[in-house]
């Protein structure tokens, strides 16, 4: 099934099919796969946890207000419920559905930008485990993405280090030097190797 999606996205990227035709073919394929799922589910045991969406991304930095202002400006995100140490920035407005979701009970993905002592114990009192890894970058999907227009808009806003990131994306540096990637709907791990 993954190769089918990759082939359709590649056709779209090469101009061999319209956006409408791409969406129709992907919808039919997803519907077919969903309809076949009960039989497959009966044959194989369900995994204990099955991730469906990203709920939120927690971003800890020296000054959450500075970072929140940068993300609000660049991505046109509202700042909800600022406290003394954090603020939430949902990807969409209250009452909206996430991109491509039709269900009414799916929450918006959001950023939580924080300034807190990473050495402080957790709420339960246990010390936090020291991380042995970092997230290299985060990639965000932008509907109706036009790389050249996005580059020009970002540079006009004063965003630093805006550069190409493959056929369907670009990278930039946020307020604290973190690498951020923007991609169109056509970019994913199967097409561009995010």
C-alpha positions in Angstrom: 0.0 0.0 0.0 2.9 2.4 0.8 4.3 2.0 -2.7 0.9 2.9 -4.1 0.8 6.1 -2.1 4.4 7.0 -3.0 3.6 6.4 -6.7 0.6 8.7 -6.6 2.4 11.4 -4.8 5.3 11.1 -7.3 2.8 11.4 -10.2 1.3 14.5 -8.5 4.8 16.1 -8.0 5.7 15.5 -11.6 2.4 17.1 -12.8 1.0 13.8 -14.2 -2.1 14.2 -12.0 -4.1 17.1 -10.6 -4.5 17.7 -6.9 -8.2 16.6 -7.1 -7.2 13.3 -8.8 -4.5 12.7 -6.2 -7.0 13.3 -3.3 -9.6 11.1 -5.0 -7.2 8.2 -5.6 -5.8 8.4 -2.0 -9.3 8.6 -0.6 -10.4 5.5 -2.5 -7.3 3.6 -1.4 -7.7 4.6 2.2 -11.4 3.7 2.2 -10.6 0.3 0.7 -7.9 -0.4 3.2 -10.2 0.7 6.0 -13.0 -1.6 4.8 -10.5 -4.5 4.7 -9.2 -3.7 8.2 -11.8 -5.7 10.1 -10.8 -8.9 8.4 -7.1 -8.2 8.9 -7.8 -7.3 12.5 -9.5 -10.6 13.1 -6.5 -12.4 11.7 -3.8 -10.5 13.7 -3.8 -9.4 17.3 -4.1 -5.6 17.9 -0.9 -3.9 19.1 -1.2 -2.6 22.7 -0.7 1.0 21.5 -1.5 2.4 18.1 -0.5 6.0 17.6 -3.0 8.0 15.5 -1.9 11.7 15.7 0.7 13.9 17.3 -1.1 15.5 20.3 1.5 18.1 21.2 5.1 19.0 21.1 6.8 20.2 24.3 9.5 22.8 23.6 11.7 23.9 26.6 13.8 27.0 26.1 15.3 29.9 28.1 12.5 32.4 27.4 9.2 30.8 26.4 7.7 34.2 25.6 10.4 34.9 23.0 9.9 31.5 21.4 6.1 31.7 21.5 6.2 35.1 19.8 8.4 33.7 17.0 6.2 30.7 16.4 3.1 32.9 16.6 4.5 35.3 14.0 5.9 32.7 11.6 3.0 30.3 11.7 0.1 32.6 12.6 -0.7 30.7 15.8 -2.7 31.9 18.7 -1.2 31.8 22.2 -3.6 30.2 24.6 -3.4 30.2 28.4 0.0 31.7 29.1 1.2 31.0 32.6 4.4 31.9 34.4 6.3 29.1 32.7 4.5 28.1 29.5 2.0 28.8 26.7 0.1 26.6 24.2 -0.1 27.3 20.5 -2.7 25.2 18.7 -2.4 24.4 15.0 -5.8 25.9 14.1 -8.6 27.8 15.8 -11.0 26.6 18.5 -13.7 24.4 16.9 -11.7 23.7 13.8 -10.8 20.2 12.8 -7.2 19.2 12.1 -6.1 19.1 8.5 -7.6 16.2 6.6 -9.7 14.9 9.6 -13.4 14.5 9.4 -14.2 13.2 12.9 -15.5 15.8 15.4 -13.7 14.5 18.4 -10.1 14.8 17.2 -8.1 17.5 19.1 -5.9 20.0 17.4 -2.1 19.3 17.6 -0.3 22.1 19.5 3.0 23.3 20.7 3.6 23.8 24.4 6.5 26.2 24.8 8.0 26.2 28.3 10.7 27.7 30.4 11.4 25.3 33.3 14.3 23.8 35.2 15.1 20.6 33.4 16.8 19.4 36.6 13.8 19.9 38.8 12.0 16.7 39.9 8.8 15.6 38.3 5.4 16.3 40.0 5.7 12.8 41.6 9.0 13.8 43.1 11.2 11.5 41.1 14.2 13.0 39.3 13.9 13.5 35.6 15.9 11.0 33.6 18.7 12.7 31.6 18.1 12.5 27.9 20.6 10.7 25.7 19.1 11.9 22.5 17.8 15.1 20.9 15.2 15.8 18.2 17.3 16.9 15.2 14.5 19.0 13.7 10.7 19.2 13.4 8.9 19.3 10.1 5.5 21.0 9.8 3.1 20.5 6.8 1.7 23.7 5.2 -1.4 23.4 3.1 -1.0 25.0 -0.4 2.8 25.2 0.2 4.8 27.1 -2.4 8.5 26.9 -1.5 9.6 30.1 -3.3 6.8 32.2 -1.9 7.4 30.8 1.6 11.1 31.6 1.4 10.3 35.2 0.3 7.7 35.6 3.1 10.0 34.2 5.8 12.9 36.3 4.7 10.7 39.4 4.7 9.7 38.5 8.4 13.4 38.4 9.3 13.5 34.6 9.8 17.1 33.4 9.8 18.9 30.7 7.8 16.0 30.0 5.3 17.2 27.3 2.9 15.9 24.6 0.6 15.3 21.2 2.1 14.6 19.0 -0.9 12.1 19.2 -3.7 9.1 19.9 -1.5 10.4 21.6 1.6 12.6 24.2 3.2 14.4 24.7 6.5 14.9 27.7 8.8 16.2 28.5 12.2 13.8 29.5 15.0 14.4 32.1 17.8 16.8 29.7 19.6 18.6 28.2 16.7 16.5 25.1 16.4 16.1 23.7 12.9 12.5 23.9 11.6 11.3 22.3 8.3 8.3 23.4 6.3 6.8 21.0 3.7 3.9 20.8 1.4 1.3 17.9 1.5 3.3 16.1 -1.2 6.4 15.8 1.1 6.6 12.9 3.4 9.0 10.2 4.4 8.2 8.2 1.2 8.7 11.1 -1.2 11.4 13.3 0.0 13.0 11.5 3.0 12.0 14.3 5.5 
